[in-house]
Amino acid sequence: MKKSIPFMAVVAMLLTIPLAVAQEVSLTGPDTVTINGAVEVHWTGPDAQGDYIAIGDASGVPVRYASYVYTARNDGIVSLTAPQEPGSYSVVYVAGAGREPLEFIPLTVEAATATLQAPAGVSANDSFTVAWTGPDNHGDYVAVGNADGTILRYASRSYTAQYPAEAPLTAPEEPGAYSVIYVTGETVVDSIPLQVGGLDATLEVADPVMAGSPFAVAWSGPDNEGDRIRVHDAEGMPMPHASYAYTSLNPATATLVAPEAPGAYTVAYVTGDTVVTTLPLTVTEVTAGLDAPEEVPAGLPFPVHWTGPGNPRDVIEMVAGDPDPVRARGYIASSVDGTVMLEAPADPGGYELRYRTPGGRDLAARPVSVVAPPQKPGALEVLSATQASSLSALEVILDASGSMLQRQDGRRRIDIAKTTLSRLVQETVPQGTPFALRVFGHRTPDSCRTDLEVPLTPLDRASVLALIDGVEATNLARTPIARSLELVASDLAAADGKRIVILVTDGEETCEGDPAAAIGALRGAGADIRVNIIGYAIDDAGLAGTFSRWAELGGGAYFGAGNEDELTAALLAAAQPAFTVVDTAGVFIAGGLAGGEPIALPAGSYEARLDGGGAVAVDIRPETVTTVTP
C-alpha cells in the first residue's frame, strides 16, 4: 500500500529547494580604439570560476591568442589590449566552465598614427634626439630600424612612456642606411630615413714606452658617449684587464698604463665595440733598485730608498720567503723623495725586500735582517678632532646600488647610511667647508651610472641634508666604484691643498672597472688627494683585504663597519686630518690619521705635522705613549 504525502508538505519541500537564477551580463567600453591601445571595460556578470573577458571577432567569438583577463582578478573593471590589425572586433564575456560567450559588445580597431623628427644623418655610435607624437600605448617605443623601416633587433630604442615628446637614441656602429621608427606592439606606425656615416680618429704616442709605466696618448675622434682609448695586442685585438681611458674624461690627451710584459702592442680608439683606428706601440723592459739598512729594529719604521719606474701602483714589500705572506708594504705613491717607510715585523729574523709591480713582477730584491731594538720604543698618538676644521675639500662617494636595499636590524642599509652621513654633515664637517657628494646606483636599474649630486661648493648643511634624505637605492643597479673614482679629479679640480675622498660601499666593483688603477691615476697625477674607504656590512675577508689595499694605495685607511654605530664612527674617523712625523733633520719617518692607533717610534725628538697647517714638537720616551691634540 502506497503511502501518500500531504499536499502542504509537498509545497513546503518545494519552497526549500534553491532556484538557479541566471545573472545578467553587462559590458560597457569604448566604441573605437587604435591598434595595441588599452581597452577599459566595465562589467557585471556571474563571476564564476574561470570566467573571463576577451577580445573577440565581429560576431562575438573569442579570438585565439587575443588579449583576455579573468573577472576574478578584476572587480568590475578590466583592461584589455586591442589587436595589432585594424578592423571590426568585439569585447566578449565568456563563461569559464564551458567557454561559452554570454555577452559581447562591438569594438572598432583603427590604425595608429605617429610623427617623427630626427637628424637626416649622424655619425656611427653617436647619440641623437628624436621628437615624436603618437598613441603612447603601453610598451610603445622609438627605435633605430632597418633601411626599409622595419624593426632592427637589438638596435637602440627608447620607450615613449619614459621620454615624453623627445627620446634619445644611439646610432648603429656600422655605417649605412637606416631609419627611425615608431613602434606599438610589433607594428611600425611611422618611419623616417636615417643615414649613419663612418668615423675618423687619430692617435699619437711617443713610442717606445717603459713596461708598466703611464704614457700619454694624444687623440682626436668622435668622442661619443663611452668612447675610450685602450691598449690592445699587436694584432689590434682587445686584451683582458688592459689599460683604458674614457675620451670624455680626457679631452685631447689620455693617460694609459703600458703592459708589464715587454713586446709589441697597439693603442686603439674604440667606440661601442668598434675599433675606429689603431697605432703600434712598443713596450720596453724596466729595472729597479733598493737601498735599505742591513739591520732594522723589530716593530719600528725604517726607510727604503728605491730607483725604478716609480709607477703609483708599484709597491715595496717585505716577506720572509715564498709563499710567506707580506709582512710589510708601502706603495710608491706614498713615497717622499724616493723613499718608502715600512714598519718592520715584530719577529726578528731574515727577510727580503722586493720592488713589485701590480702584475706581480719583481724588479729588484735584497735581504734585510730584523733585530731586537736596543731599547723599548715609545709611541705617538694623535687624538681625533671633534670637527674636521682643517679640511680644504671633502668628497663623499655613496653607494646606493641594489645591495643597499638589504635590511639590517629591521632597517635598509641605505637608510642607515643616510642617517650616519647626515650626522657627519651636521656634526663634524664645518659649515662652509668645500664639500662634494657623488652617488651611484640611485637612479637607473641595471646601470653603471654615477652622479655628482652636490658639486664642490662651500657646505650648505640644510640643502645637503635635504638632498641626502631624498636618495633612494635602486634595485638591480650596479656598483661603478672605478668610474666614480675616475671622476674625482674633475669633481675636486677647483680645490687647493689637501683633499679627502670617503667611499662608502657595501659591495665589490660590478661595472668591469679597475678601482686600483683609478686610485693610482689620482695619486700619480700629483694631486694631494687621500682616499679612505668604508666597507659597510662586508663579511668577505678577501674583499675587505682588497678594499684595504686600495685605501693604502690612496694614501688613506680602510674602515670596516658592521652596524650603524660602527658606520658612524668610521665616517668620523675617515674625515680626520692626516699627520706626518719627521725627525730633527726634517726626514719623513711615519704618518697616520688623527684618532688612529698609536705609532711606534724609537725614543727621540720629532715633529708631528698636521694636515691643514700646524706642527707640534714631541719627545718620545721608551715604553711611553705621547699624545698630541690637533
PEDA-V678207 format. One record per residue. N is the residue number from 1. PHI is phi in whole degrees, 0 to 359 (NA if undefined). PSI is psi in whole degrees, 0 to 359 (* if undefined). Layout:
n | phi | psi
N | PHI | PSI
N | PHI | PSI
This chain:
n | phi | psi
1 | NA | 126
2 | 284 | 141
3 | 265 | 128
4 | 270 | 150
5 | 252 | 129
6 | 301 | 148
7 | 300 | 317
8 | 293 | 329
9 | 294 | 321
10 | 297 | 318
11 | 299 | 318
12 | 297 | 321
13 | 295 | 318
14 | 296 | 324
15 | 292 | 336
16 | 274 | 351
17 | 274 | 121
18 | 294 | 139
19 | 261 | 130
20 | 285 | 121
21 | 245 | 118
22 | 295 | 128
23 | 274 | 135
24 | 291 | 150
25 | 249 | 133
26 | 227 | 142
27 | 229 | 133
28 | 227 | 127
29 | 200 | 182
30 | 291 | 151
31 | 282 | 325
32 | 222 | 138
33 | 220 | 167
34 | 269 | 162
35 | 307 | 140
36 | 65 | 9
37 | 280 | 164
38 | 282 | 135
39 | 243 | 105
40 | 267 | 124
41 | 237 | 126
42 | 267 | 136
43 | 219 | 154
44 | 227 | 152
45 | 173 | 183
46 | 295 | 333
47 | 53 | 43
48 | 284 | 168
49 | 301 | 127
50 | 86 | 357
51 | 297 | 144
52 | 210 | 163
53 | 244 | 133
54 | 218 | 167
55 | 281 | 130
56 | 239 | 176
57 | 282 | 184
58 | 297 | 337
59 | 267 | 3
60 | 90 | 15
61 | 265 | 127
62 | 305 | 138
63 | 272 | 127
64 | 299 | 136
65 | 71 | 4
66 | 281 | 170
67 | 298 | 139
68 | 208 | 157
69 | 217 | 135
70 | 286 | 138
71 | 293 | 327
72 | 299 | 336
73 | 262 | 358
74 | 217 | 90
75 | 289 | 102
76 | 87 | 337
77 | 220 | 134
78 | 233 | 156
79 | 238 | 120
80 | 252 | 168
81 | 246 | 129
82 | 294 | 153
83 | 298 | 166
84 | 280 | 340
85 | 257 | 133
86 | 297 | 157
87 | 150 | 190
88 | 265 | 127
89 | 224 | 195
90 | 207 | 166
91 | 248 | 126
92 | 238 | 136
93 | 265 | 123
94 | 242 | 129
95 | 287 | 125
96 | 294 | 321
97 | 299 | 312
98 | 250 | 7
99 | 51 | 41
100 | 261 | 123
101 | 297 | 126
102 | 260 | 332
103 | 197 | 151
104 | 209 | 159
105 | 230 | 149
106 | 288 | 152
107 | 216 | 127
108 | 256 | 126
109 | 253 | 121
110 | 254 | 160
111 | 294 | 147
112 | 270 | 157
113 | 233 | 153
114 | 206 | 161
115 | 229 | 149
116 | 224 | 141
117 | 225 | 124
118 | 207 | 163
119 | 301 | 146
120 | 289 | 332
121 | 215 | 143
122 | 219 | 166
123 | 275 | 157
124 | 303 | 136
125 | 64 | 13
126 | 276 | 151
127 | 271 | 141
128 | 211 | 167
129 | 245 | 140
130 | 243 | 123
131 | 274 | 135
132 | 219 | 153
133 | 229 | 151
134 | 174 | 184
135 | 294 | 335
136 | 54 | 43
137 | 290 | 165
138 | 301 | 125
139 | 87 | 359
140 | 297 | 148
141 | 210 | 158
142 | 253 | 136
143 | 211 | 168
144 | 276 | 130
145 | 242 | 179
146 | 292 | 169
147 | 300 | 331
148 | 273 | 10
149 | 81 | 18
150 | 261 | 168
151 | 292 | 132
152 | 254 | 110
153 | 298 | 140
154 | 69 | 9
155 | 281 | 167
156 | 299 | 138
157 | 212 | 156
158 | 223 | 133
159 | 279 | 136
160 | 296 | 329
161 | 296 | 331
162 | 272 | 336
163 | 229 | 78
164 | 296 | 132
165 | 76 | 317
166 | 224 | 136
167 | 231 | 140
168 | 274 | 141
169 | 224 | 163
170 | 238 | 131
171 | 292 | 152
172 | 299 | 159
173 | 279 | 341
174 | 265 | 121
175 | 298 | 154
176 | 149 | 190
177 | 269 | 131
178 | 222 | 195
179 | 211 | 165
180 | 249 | 129
181 | 234 | 152
182 | 251 | 125
183 | 237 | 131
184 | 239 | 124
185 | 63 | 242
186 | 245 | 16
187 | 255 | 126
188 | 278 | 115
189 | 275 | 322
190 | 207 | 156
191 | 209 | 151
192 | 225 | 151
193 | 288 | 152
194 | 218 | 125
195 | 256 | 125
196 | 254 | 119
197 | 269 | 166
198 | 284 | 175
199 | 240 | 151
200 | 233 | 143
201 | 209 | 153
202 | 230 | 150
203 | 226 | 143
204 | 224 | 130
205 | 223 | 140
206 | 280 | 90
207 | 273 | 140
208 | 274 | 176
209 | 232 | 158
210 | 277 | 144
211 | 305 | 132
212 | 74 | 4
213 | 258 | 151
214 | 293 | 147
215 | 212 | 153
216 | 267 | 142
217 | 235 | 114
218 | 278 | 134
219 | 219 | 155
220 | 222 | 148
221 | 175 | 187
222 | 293 | 334
223 | 55 | 43
224 | 291 | 163
225 | 301 | 128
226 | 86 | 357
227 | 298 | 146
228 | 212 | 155
229 | 259 | 132
230 | 217 | 150
231 | 276 | 128
232 | 241 | 173
233 | 284 | 182
234 | 298 | 333
235 | 272 | 2
236 | 85 | 15
237 | 264 | 148
238 | 299 | 151
239 | 236 | 141
240 | 299 | 137
241 | 65 | 18
242 | 286 | 158
243 | 291 | 145
244 | 209 | 164
245 | 211 | 137
246 | 283 | 136
247 | 295 | 326
248 | 296 | 333
249 | 265 | 352
250 | 225 | 69
251 | 299 | 131
252 | 72 | 318
253 | 223 | 132
254 | 243 | 151
255 | 250 | 124
256 | 244 | 170
257 | 245 | 127
258 | 293 | 150
259 | 302 | 156
260 | 279 | 338
261 | 271 | 123
262 | 300 | 153
263 | 149 | 194
264 | 263 | 135
265 | 219 | 187
266 | 222 | 158
267 | 251 | 133
268 | 237 | 145
269 | 262 | 123
270 | 237 | 131
271 | 238 | 124
272 | 61 | 238
273 | 251 | 14
274 | 257 | 128
275 | 275 | 115
276 | 281 | 316
277 | 203 | 160
278 | 226 | 163
279 | 219 | 135
280 | 297 | 148
281 | 220 | 130
282 | 251 | 127
283 | 251 | 124
284 | 255 | 161
285 | 290 | 155
286 | 233 | 160
287 | 229 | 167
288 | 211 | 165
289 | 217 | 155
290 | 229 | 139
291 | 226 | 121
292 | 208 | 162
293 | 300 | 148
294 | 291 | 328
295 | 234 | 138
296 | 228 | 148
297 | 284 | 138
298 | 299 | 136
299 | 76 | 6
300 | 240 | 155
301 | 289 | 147
302 | 213 | 153
303 | 271 | 146
304 | 234 | 116
305 | 271 | 138
306 | 227 | 153
307 | 232 | 153
308 | 152 | 196
309 | 296 | 331
310 | 70 | 31
311 | 286 | 143
312 | 304 | 327
313 | 272 | 356
314 | 294 | 151
315 | 226 | 155
316 | 255 | 122
317 | 241 | 154
318 | 237 | 122
319 | 227 | 161
320 | 269 | 347
321 | 149 | 166
322 | 278 | 139
323 | 265 | 43
324 | 302 | 139
325 | 294 | 160
326 | 293 | 127
327 | 267 | 335
328 | 204 | 148
329 | 209 | 142
330 | 219 | 130
331 | 280 | 143
332 | 302 | 329
333 | 300 | 336
334 | 263 | 12
335 | 293 | 151
336 | 234 | 114
337 | 55 | 45
338 | 72 | 21
339 | 230 | 133
340 | 249 | 133
341 | 266 | 128
342 | 245 | 155
343 | 257 | 119
344 | 295 | 146
345 | 301 | 158
346 | 283 | 342
347 | 267 | 118
348 | 298 | 154
349 | 149 | 186
350 | 269 | 136
351 | 225 | 177
352 | 224 | 135
353 | 266 | 140
354 | 224 | 140
355 | 265 | 114
356 | 236 | 139
357 | 272 | 166
358 | 301 | 330
359 | 277 | 1
360 | 93 | 12
361 | 277 | 133
362 | 265 | 113
363 | 271 | 341
364 | 201 | 155
365 | 206 | 149
366 | 202 | 150
367 | 281 | 157
368 | 208 | 142
369 | 254 | 137
370 | 258 | 124
371 | 237 | 160
372 | 295 | 136
373 | 294 | 151
374 | 297 | 332
375 | 215 | 161
376 | 298 | 135
377 | 283 | 167
378 | 254 | 196
379 | 209 | 153
380 | 242 | 128
381 | 239 | 122
382 | 260 | 117
383 | 289 | 156
384 | 287 | 153
385 | 264 | 141
386 | 290 | 331
387 | 229 | 142
388 | 277 | 65
389 | 285 | 345
390 | 267 | 6
391 | 290 | 131
392 | 270 | 335
393 | 191 | 144
394 | 226 | 129
395 | 237 | 131
396 | 253 | 132
397 | 249 | 116
398 | 252 | 127
399 | 279 | 117
400 | 237 | 34
401 | 285 | 179
402 | 302 | 326
403 | 295 | 338
404 | 286 | 358
405 | 277 | 349
406 | 296 | 152
407 | 259 | 148
408 | 220 | 122
409 | 55 | 38
410 | 84 | 358
411 | 237 | 151
412 | 289 | 145
413 | 303 | 320
414 | 297 | 324
415 | 291 | 322
416 | 295 | 317
417 | 297 | 319
418 | 297 | 319
419 | 298 | 313
420 | 290 | 323
421 | 294 | 321
422 | 298 | 322
423 | 295 | 320
424 | 299 | 313
425 | 295 | 321
426 | 285 | 323
427 | 249 | 335
428 | 249 | 316
429 | 274 | 118
430 | 296 | 146
431 | 305 | 135
432 | 92 | 351
433 | 295 | 133
434 | 304 | 121
435 | 222 | 141
436 | 222 | 148
437 | 228 | 123
438 | 244 | 137
439 | 231 | 139
440 | 232 | 150
441 | 91 | 3
442 | 256 | 2
443 | 239 | 319
444 | 227 | 125
445 | 296 | 153
446 | 49 | 45
447 | 226 | 155
448 | 255 | 28
449 | 289 | 142
450 | 223 | 136
451 | 232 | 135
452 | 277 | 94
453 | 283 | 328
454 | 235 | 99
455 | 299 | 155
456 | 306 | 119
457 | 200 | 156
458 | 305 | 133
459 | 301 | 122
460 | 252 | 99
461 | 305 | 315
462 | 299 | 315
463 | 288 | 322
464 | 291 | 320
465 | 297 | 321
466 | 295 | 321
467 | 292 | 317
468 | 301 | 318
469 | 299 | 332
470 | 273 | 356
471 | 286 | 131
472 | 230 | 133
473 | 292 | 148
474 | 246 | 128
475 | 299 | 137
476 | 74 | 357
477 | 293 | 147
478 | 263 | 185
479 | 239 | 90
480 | 271 | 69
481 | 296 | 312
482 | 299 | 313
483 | 300 | 319
484 | 296 | 319
485 | 290 | 327
486 | 299 | 329
487 | 276 | 352
488 | 299 | 321
489 | 303 | 316
490 | 285 | 326
491 | 301 | 320
492 | 253 | 18
493 | 300 | 329
494 | 277 | 355
495 | 270 | 148
496 | 248 | 157
497 | 79 | 203
498 | 283 | 132
499 | 236 | 141
500 | 245 | 135
501 | 243 | 130
502 | 242 | 115
503 | 261 | 124
504 | 247 | 116
505 | 214 | 152
506 | 247 | 14
507 | 201 | 175
508 | 275 | 167
509 | 301 | 128
510 | 234 | 17
511 | 241 | 25
512 | 62 | 23
513 | 269 | 176
514 | 235 | 88
515 | 302 | 323
516 | 298 | 318
517 | 295 | 321
518 | 296 | 317
519 | 292 | 319
520 | 300 | 321
521 | 294 | 321
522 | 299 | 312
523 | 288 | 326
524 | 287 | 340
525 | 284 | 354
526 | 92 | 355
527 | 287 | 142
528 | 276 | 77
529 | 240 | 130
530 | 250 | 130
531 | 251 | 114
532 | 256 | 143
533 | 236 | 131
534 | 247 | 117
535 | 267 | 111
536 | 264 | 125
537 | 56 | 40
538 | 269 | 113
539 | 253 | 11
540 | 257 | 111
541 | 298 | 325
542 | 296 | 317
543 | 293 | 319
544 | 299 | 321
545 | 296 | 321
546 | 297 | 314
547 | 300 | 320
548 | 297 | 318
549 | 293 | 321
550 | 299 | 316
551 | 296 | 319
552 | 298 | 318
553 | 299 | 324
554 | 278 | 8
555 | 72 | 15
556 | 241 | 212
557 | 221 | 158
558 | 254 | 137
559 | 233 | 123
560 | 269 | 137
561 | 224 | 120
562 | 259 | 348
563 | 207 | 184
564 | 297 | 315
565 | 298 | 317
566 | 292 | 325
567 | 292 | 320
568 | 299 | 314
569 | 295 | 322
570 | 294 | 318
571 | 297 | 318
572 | 298 | 316
573 | 294 | 321
574 | 291 | 338
575 | 269 | 3
576 | 286 | 152
577 | 290 | 151
578 | 273 | 165
579 | 215 | 157
580 | 234 | 154
581 | 242 | 128
582 | 237 | 154
583 | 276 | 187
584 | 295 | 340
585 | 268 | 3
586 | 82 | 12
587 | 277 | 130
588 | 299 | 131
589 | 245 | 314
590 | 198 | 174
591 | 201 | 168
592 | 183 | 193
593 | 247 | 141
594 | 303 | 137
595 | 88 | 354
596 | 277 | 186
597 | 294 | 147
598 | 302 | 148
599 | 258 | 126
600 | 288 | 135
601 | 218 | 146
602 | 297 | 151
603 | 302 | 138
604 | 157 | 186
605 | 257 | 136
606 | 218 | 177
607 | 227 | 128
608 | 263 | 120
609 | 252 | 123
610 | 263 | 145
611 | 302 | 143
612 | 86 | 6
613 | 103 | 159
614 | 99 | 136
615 | 219 | 145
616 | 231 | 127
617 | 284 | 134
618 | 226 | 144
619 | 248 | 122
620 | 263 | 126
621 | 250 | 152
622 | 303 | 138
623 | 55 | 30
624 | 229 | 137
625 | 264 | 117
626 | 264 | 130
627 | 252 | 147
628 | 229 | 137
629 | 257 | 127
630 | 301 | *
